[in-house]
Amino acid sequence: MESSSSLILHHSYLSYLNPKFGKRPLLSFPLMRNLRKCKQTRICSNKMYVPGFGEASPEAKAAKHLHDFFTYVAVRIVSAQLESYNPEAYMELREFLDTNSVSDGDKFCATLMRRSSRHMNLALRILEVRSAYCKNDFEWDNLKRLAFKNVDGSNTRLMREYVLETSHVETDSD
């Protein structure tokens, strides 16, 4: 099945003939007129500015979420390892997990470290596994590929659903 897409632009985004430059077309992008007039404190780039993140970038926020996710993964790995060879430590970790959330990875590990010397060893093991997983086992290229695929697929699905809803086209259900 072939798919085609079209882009509808406001007339102010289309090219026009500028008399200053002798009937050569000049592209006009009203929202980008001041691209070269960046503030001295802001780095000029061709990337989108994303407001609302304060000092952090969206990438920094994503990195924080990944950091916490790596803690969660490390806890799962350590828990599975302990279950098979150290049931007592496994039960201690399970009890700790019942009362403490892994949603903030550093807070979880800091609390675990301060519980007892046995818990300290569990926390150190989780930190070690978290680092090793992040550096050696996490497939960063696969993450990028899946993120692109998910965004493109979701966008296509949502646009298709909208067109079907608004166009009142009946689909043939053979």
Salt bridges, closest charged atoms under 4 A:
ASP68 OD1 - LYS64 NZ 3.00
GLU88 OE2 - ARG118 NH2 3.53
GLU92 OE2 - ARG118 NE 3.07
ASP104 OD1 - LYS64 NZ 3.71
ASP106 OD1 - HIS67 NE2 2.86
ASP106 OD1 - ARG130 NH1 3.18
GLU128 OE1 - ARG125 NH1 3.61
GLU161 OE2 - ARG157 NH1 3.44
